[in-house]
Structure formats: structure tokens, C-alpha cells
Amino acid sequence: MLPVRPRTVPSSRLSRLAGFGRLAGGIAGNVIGGGAREMLKGQKPDLPSLLLTPANAKRLADELARLRGAAMKLGQLISMDGGEVLPRELADILARLRAEADPMPEKQLNAALEAGWGPGWEGQFQRFDRTPIAAASIGQVHRAVALDGRDLAIKVQYPGVAASIDADVDNVATLVKLSGLLPAGFALDPLLEEAKRQLHQEADYAREGAMLARFGELAADWPDVVVPALAADLSRPTILAMGHVKGVAIDKAAALPQAERDRLMTLMLRILMAELFDWRLMQTDPNFANYRYDLNSGRLVLLDFGAARPVPDHISDGYRALLASGLAGDDAALLRAMAAIGILPPAAPAAMENTILAMARDGFAPLRLDGPFDFGAGGLASNLKDQSQTLIGQRDHFTAPPPDVLFIQRKIAGMYLLAARLKARVDVAALVRPYTG
């Protein structure tokens, strides 16, 4: 993992553009050097393999972590597969983007706090810890104790992040387009617009505060789940204050006894079902950092609701039909259900249809088993990885699903990856069956 150290967040358009320029130039230099070495060996250079090297992944991770904001958030999306699609050595380097960003230096932090709370803001607290307990793509988090004794977590947005979203997304898109990794007819622009919309929402701390409060209400009847309480009196457009809840990173739960890992993963999949079908409101970012485990109470802690989004009724109903057809083993109905919500591209060639159908069959394996499915057995992740590579080979015919479906699929994939990380055994069919009748 790259070292974490305070580094000023580039806040001006010029300074951020310069960062992208350095990134593009460095990657181009690595590609040219690698291509020359391949030619000296008498081999024809392969652009995708030259781009996806550990050296370029390290350069990408370091620069995106320095830029923070939308640039780093998009890098997190690239890295979320956890090594199931990307080669493990690249995934390990990019995983840094899912863990810790470089925090702001104290001078920049002080300016951000004064901009939000005004001069003399320290008078609102008994204690404010200037060393952050976490630093991510949009902001960093500090512990504090309010005058009334509340133990708080204070999320402070990086300066210039909200204003740089559109330019950052466009700059990342330019790098992707120049790479030649996308198919010629791939409709990237609609996805970019959706990425911008979601990132603007994530930078809107007033919206996130409202979502935090809403999820707190929805989870109030779940004794094994805790959502931090919103501290509305101390929250501002660029500062989000909430109760501090103790817990360890969810992937650290892999060291717990089997029965506890099974219970924890069952609970997380129950929440996923509730989000999709009951609440029709989903926290769509499956970053492991958004979930923590309270060692004392055994409760699951839910964090970070900037990526929460409503689930439209027709999408929820479409997934209900998808689950029913998958459980029944009806391939024809499964294809119709996937086409209805946009997972299966229109006029997909037979080879692509067969690949997507095979992926769906494997994805439904946990649902079709009568009893607990062992996510730690390894076969499911390996099969899905192989099929993903086959699908990538057919990319000239690929079109992305609608944004709502894309984010839901990302959340589902994230839960499967976490279940594999925890080596959990879950009776998934029992969780899903009530929603398919």
C-alpha cells in the first residue's frame, strides 16, 4: 500500500488539469517504453496489456489519491472488483483507492472548517481531533466531542471538490477514450452524465444528511443494525456531523467464528433485499469501508449515504421477476426479465446472450441451493471471472445497462465479493423466496 501522508488537495481547475496531464504523460511514457521492449523481442505490442501494467496502476492510484474528489471516486469504481476481473496485482494496487486517501494538511483543514462554521468554531466543542480517523474521496472524518457531550464524527469536504466534478469526469473520460480500451460504438456519454449527477449528489452533504436520517428511520426496527444519528445543528453544506459509532472494518470480520460470519452476511443480504423491494431506497456504494462491525454488541454499522438513491418501482418489480425466473430455472423467462430491465443488450448476438445467461445461472447458484451456500468455496467467483473475460472479448456488441440497474448490479456484486471475503455460508434462497411469490 502506498504511504498515507498529508497532501494539499488541488482545488483550482488549472492545478487539477495539471495532475491529469502528469498522469497521462507518465502512462504514455510507460506504454511507449513497454511497446519498444516488446518490439525488440520481435513481438507485436498489445495496447490493452501495455496499459494495464502494475507500473501504470501504481501511477494511476497515486495521482487519483492526490486529486481526491470525482477523480478518486471513479478510480474506486475501477477497483471494486477485488481481483475477480482485474489481475490480482493490479487490483491490489488500486485497492488503495478504496481504503485511505491522503488527508489535508492542517492549514487547509482549518480553512475548510472556518469556511463552514465561521471564525471561533472551536467554541462549539470540548474537543476536536485534528488528525482524521478516515480520509476518502470526497472528504475526511474527524472525532469530536460537542459542548453537550455528544461523541461525534465530523466529515469535512475537501475544498474545490464539488466545483471540480464535471471537469474531473471529463478528464478521466478523455484518458479512457484515448486508451482504446472501449469498443468503438460504446455509448460512454450517458454513463458520464449519470456519474456526474451521482457525484454531485455525494458532494451535497445536506442531501446525504437527509438520507442518513431516513436510513436511521428505516433501520430503527432492526436490532442488529445501527445507523449514526445526524447532528443537524452542526451540519453545513460542506460539513456533515453525526454520532460516532465504534466498530472495525467489515472485512476484518473474516477472523470471526464461522457462525458469526454467517449471521453477519445473512444480515447484510437481508438489508439488500429490504432496500430493493421494501424500502425502495438503496445505498448503492458497496465499498467495504461503508460497513463496520461492533465487536462488543455484534451489530452491523451502516455508514456513508451519499450514494443512496431511490429504486424506481418498475426496476424493483423487474428484479422480482428476475429472481422468480432464476429460482425456477426458466432460462427463457430469465432472458426476458434481463432484457426488460436492460441487463441483456437489445439485439445481442447469440454468443453474448449465451455468456450472459451462463453468468446469470452461476449468479443464481446460491439462490437455487436448498440450504446454506458456501461463498468461500471459490468456484462461483472463478466462474464469474472467466465469463466476464469472455464478455469483454465481445465488447463491440456490449451496451451498458440503464444507470439504475448498473448501480444495483454493482451493489449486488459487492455483496457477493464481501461474502466470498468472509467465507460466509448463507441460505440465500430463504432470504429471496418471500419476494418471489
N, C-alpha and C positions, 0 to 999 in steps of 0.2 A: 504494500500500500504506500502511496506517496505521502510524504510528510505533511501534516496539517500545521499551518503557521498563519499568523495574521497577515493579510494582504488587502490593500485598499481595493474596494470594488470599483472598477471603471464605470463612471456614471455619465460621461459625456458621449454623444454619438461618435465623435471622432476617435476617442480612446477605445471604444468597443470595436469600431471598424478596424482599427489598427491591430487589435487582438485577432480578429478573423483573418486579417491579411497575413500575420505571422503564422497562423495555423495552416492556412492554405499553402503558403510558401514552403513551410517545413515539410508538410506531407508530400508536396510536389517534388521536393528535393529527394526525399526517401524513395518515391516511386521511380524517379529517373535513375537514381543510383542502383536500385534493385533491378530495374529493367536492363541496365547496362551489364550487370553481373550475369543475368540470365542469357543475354546475347553472347557474352564471352564464352558461356558454356555451350553455345550452339543451340539454345532453347528459345522458343518464341515466348516473349513476355506476355503474361496474362494479367490484364489490368485489375480485375477484382481481387486476385490473390496478392498483387503488389500493394493495393490499398489497405487490405485487411491484414496488416502485419502487427506484431506486438509493438514495434517502434512507433508506428502511426497511432495505434490505440493509446499508448502512453502519452504521446504528444496531444492527442485529442482530449484525453481525460484531464491532463494538467491545465490546458488552456480553458476548457469549459468550466472547470472548477474555479479558475481565477476570475472568469467573467461572471459566474453565477447567473441568476435570472433565467430567462427563457432559454438561453443557450445551454445552460447546465440541465435544465428540465428536459429538453429534447435529448440530451445525452443520456439521461436516466431512462428514457423510453427505449433507446437503442440497447441499453444494458440489461433490461428487465428479464431477459430470457434465462438468466442464471446459468448459462453454459449449455442449455439444451438445444439451442440453434447455433449460436456463435461458438467457435472453437473455445475450449476452456481457457487457454492462455489469454485470449482477448477479453473474454467475459470477466476474468479475474481482475484485469487492469481497469476495465470500465466500471466494475463494481464499486470502485472508489466513489463514483458519482452518486451511488445510492446510499452511501454511508455518511461521510462528513465532507462539507465544503471547508474552505479556508475562512476563518472568521474575519470580521472587520478589525482594523486597528482601533485602539481606544479613542483616538481623536475623531475618527469617522463615526464611531458608535455614539459618542457624546453629541455630535452634531445631529444625528438622526433622532436621538431621544429629545433633544431640545426642540427640534422641529415639530415633534409630535406632541409633547407635553408643555412646552414653553420653558422659559428660564425658571430656575428654582424647583424643577421637577423632583429633585431628591427629597423634598419635604413631604412627599406622599408616602414615603417608605421608611420602615425601621431599618431595612437592609436591602441593597440591590447589588447582586454579584455581577461584576463587570466581565468576568470570564464566562463565556457562554457554555451551557451544558449540551448544546447541539447547534450545528450550523448546516443549513441545507441550501436549496437552490434559490428560494425567494427571500428568506430571512434567517436570522439566528435567534436562539432561545436562551433566556437568562432566568435564573432563580431570583425571587424577590419576596420580601415579607412586607405587606402593607401595614399602615399605621394601626388598622383594626385587627392585625394579627393573621390575616389570611396568607397562607403559603401559596405563592403564585408562580406560574410560568409565563414569562413575557416574551412574545415573539415580535422581533423588531425587523421591519422590512429593510432590505438593502437600498441605499439611495440610488435613484435612477432606474431601478428595475422595471417599474411599471411603464415608464416612458420608453424603454428600450425594447419592449416585447416585439412589436411589429418588425422593427429593423433586425433584431436577433433572428427571428424566424426566417425572414427573407434571406439573411446571410447564410444560415445553416442550409436552407433550401438550395442556394446557389452552389454551395460546396457539394451537396448531394447530387444535384443535376450534373455538375462538371465531372463527377466521379464516373459517370457512365454505368452505375450500378442499377439504375432504374430502367425498366422496359421503356421502349420508345413511346408507346401510347399511354403510359401510366398517367392517370389524372391526379397529379400531385396538388394542384391549386386548391381544390375543395378541402383537402385534408389540412393544408396550411392555414386556410381561413378558420377552420374549426380549432386548430391548435392555438391560433391567436386568441380566439374567443375564450377558450378554456383557460389560457394563461392569464388573460385579463381578469377573469373571474377569480383565479387563485391569488392574484395580487390585490384583490378587493377584500380587505380584511373586514369591512362591515358585512359583506355577504358571508364570508367564512364564519364570522361570529354568529350570524343568524342560523347558519347550517349547524354549527356546534350546538347551539341551544336546541334546535329541532331534533338532532340525533340524541341529545340528552333526554328529551321528552319521549322519543320512540323507544329508547333502551331502558326507560325508568322501571319497567316491569320485568327486566331481565336481571336476576340477582347476581349472575356470574359476569356481568358486563358493567364497566364503569366508563363514563364519558366526563371529562373535566367540565366543571361549571364555568360558564362565561362570566368574566368580571367586566360587565358593560361600562361601569363608571371609569375604568382606567383604559378602556379600548379606544383607539383612534383609527383614522383611515390607514395609517402605516404602522400601528401598534395593536397587537391583539393580546389581551390579558385573560388568563384563565387559571383555574385552580391547578396546582401542581399535584400530580398523581404518581406515586412511586411505582417502579416496575423495571424489568430488564428487557432488552431487545427480544422480540419474539423468536428469532432464530436461535437464541441461546436456550430456548426451551427444549432443544434437541437432547440436552443432557438429563431431562426429567425422566422418571419412570415411564414405561410404555403406556400404562393405563392413563396417566395424566396427559401425555401427549395425545392420546386418542380422544380424551374428553375435550381438550383444548381445540383440536382441529375439528371435531364434531360441532363444537360451539361456533367456530368461525364459518363453517359451511351452513349452519342454521341461520346465521346472520345474513349470509349471501342470499339464501332463499327468501328471507324476510324482505331484504332490500329490493329484490327483483319482483316479487309477487304481492307482498303485503303492504310495505311502506311505499313502494314505487319511487324510491329515492335511494340512490346508490353512491357510496364513496368509491369512486372508480380508480383510485390510485392504489395498486397492490404493493407498493413499496413496503418492504418488511419494517422499515423504521416507523411506519404509521400504526404499528401494533406493538403493545408491550404486555408483559406478564407480571402480575403482582405476586411475588414469591410467598408473601405472608397469607394473603386471602385466596390465592388461586384464581383471582378474577382476571379477565381479559380487559385491557385498557385500549380504547379506541382514540386515535389522535388524527389531527390534520384533515379538515373537511373542506379545504379549498377546492378539491376536485369532485365534490359531491354534485350530482346532477339528477334531475327528475328522470324517471323511466317512463316514457310515453306508454299509454295503455295498449296501443297496437303492438308495441315491442314486447311488453310483458306478456300479452296474450300469445304472441308469436313464439316466445320461448316456452310457454306452456305446451303449445302444440309440438314444438321441437322435442321437449322432454318426453311427451307421451309417445311419439313415434319412435324415439330412441329406445325407450323402455320396452316397447312392443317388438322391437327388432324388425320394423317395417321400413325397409330401405326406400321404397317409393315414396311413402309418406314423409320420411326423413328428408329426402331431397326436396320435396315440395315445401316443407317447413323452412329449410335452409334458404331456398330461393325466395320465399315470401319475406324474410327479414334481411336478405341481402348477403348472407354468408356465401352462397353459391352464386358466382357471377352470371349475368344473363348470357345465354348462348355459349356457355362454357363447353369446350371440346370434351369428347368422351374421356380422354386421358386425365384431364383436370378434374372432371366430375368423379372419376373413379378414385383419384388421390384424395379429394376432399371427403368422399364417402368413407374411405378407409380410415382417415383421421377421425371422422365422427364416430365410427364404430369403436375405435380404440378409446376415444374420449368418453364413450358411454360404457366402457367396460366396468368402471366402479358402480354404475347405476344398475347394471344387469345382474350383478352378483347378489345372490341371496345370502346376506350376512356381511361382515366387515371386509372391506377391500384393503389390501396391504399396499399402500403407496410407496413403501420403502423397498419393494421387491425389485424395482428398477426397470422392468420390462416396458411399462407404459411410457415413461419419459424417453427411452431409447427409440421406441417405435415412432412416437410423435416427431422426434428429431429427424429420423430417416425420411419420414413422409414430408416434413417441412422442406427438407433439401430437395426432394422430388418436385414439390410445388414451386420452389424457387426456380427450378430448371424450366418451368412452364410459364415464367413470369410475363412473357409477351401477351398472354391471354388474361392476366390477372387484373382485376379491378378491386379496389378496397371496398369493404362493407360500408354502409352508412355510419356516420360518426357515433350515433348512439350505440349501435351494435359493436363497433370497433372498441369502444371503451368498456362495454360489458364483457366482451371476449377477453380483453386484457385483464380484467379483474378475475374472471374465471381461471384463466391461465396462471395468474399469480397465485391463486389459492391452490391449484394443483402443484405448483412448484414448491410452495410452502409445505404442503402435505408430504411431498417427497423429501424435503429437507428434514422434517420432523420424524420421518419414517412412521407416519401415523397409520392406524388401522381404523377405518370409518365405515359404518353401514350407510353408505350414500343413498342406496335405494330407499331405505326407510325415511330418510330426510326428504327425498324428492316425491315419493309416492303421493302424499297428501295434495300436491299441487297438480297432479295429472289426472285426477278423477273427473 
